[in-house]
Amino acid sequence: MKALVLNEVLDLTTTSEPLNMIFLPIPEPVNDDILIRVSTCGVCHTELDEIEGRTISKLPVVPGHQIIGIVEKTGKWVNSVKPGDRVGVGWIWWACGKCLYCRSGFENLCKSFLATGRDVNGGYAEYMIAKENFIYPIPGIFTDEEAAPLLCAGAIGYRSLKLSGIRDGDSLGLTGFGASAHLVLKLVKYKFPSSGVFVFARNKEEQTFALSLGADWAGNTEDVSPEKLTAIIDTTPVWKAVVESLKNLKAGGRLIINAIRKEDKDKSALLAVDYPRDLWLEKEIKSVANVTTTDIMEFLQIASEIPIRPEIQLYKLEDANKALIELKNKQVKGAKVLKIG
């Protein structure tokens, strides 16, 4: 099978082809394994974190964790799916199921969990192995291309929105407007129709895109919003967005950081935090750690009811490096998806 492999940590400012195309044997499923013939795989900023070493991968590895495909073959213990079923795979490939976090429904905090496309081979390939307890049936309303971004960009946006604690009528800010934020906006417009959504984006194209999807206001990351906000979801990889977001929160407001890692290059921006202006009056900062299986299942259900259809840019598997470099260079409108099968 064809697969794109990350062999070493690289600087994406000095290379345009971080992944290498190779041929690997098609894996054989055993026990609770499921062999999936991959149809599509979303491209995520976490892949940039893996390539540049901000999150440590088990190298060499096939990246990709927003996977849609068809069950090709199952291990002897599998009884919930059969060959021909369409399924999805998200970031958590496996969790122990025994620790306090797993038993409480927080397998995203399990110290032993394995990440798809980081600790085990993921979806930048024609086939992959998944575990029975960590696959998801895909609602028929979605095409494979539409469904892929829902498994991470959509689901982690959904978890961020839950953690924000907002109610209908509360104001919400979105910092950055890529794959996740544009799906959060669609979700908010459905769940909280009386809530204003204020978007902070780095360029006019993203601001115009946000307004076209129903944002009430769009400005630059450094701008002051027209009103103080109940919550802000930060989807960017930069520290400056944290400081700028805190300035726009009302008393008791909450900042949700929706990122696996922050880039170190602008960490000095944190020195600009002014306590009485930015953190006082019971403001909160909360991070999002991956997504649980419940998050993905709940989001797929509500996304199919609305329905939420992601704005996508489609690429061939062979063009994955191009998609990644564009993502690195902030050339984004909606979600990037690889078409494989």
Order of alpha helices (4+ residues) and beta strands (2+ residues): beta-beta-beta-alpha-beta-beta-beta-alpha-beta-beta-beta-alpha-alpha-beta-alpha-beta-alpha-beta-beta-alpha-beta-beta-alpha-beta-alpha-beta
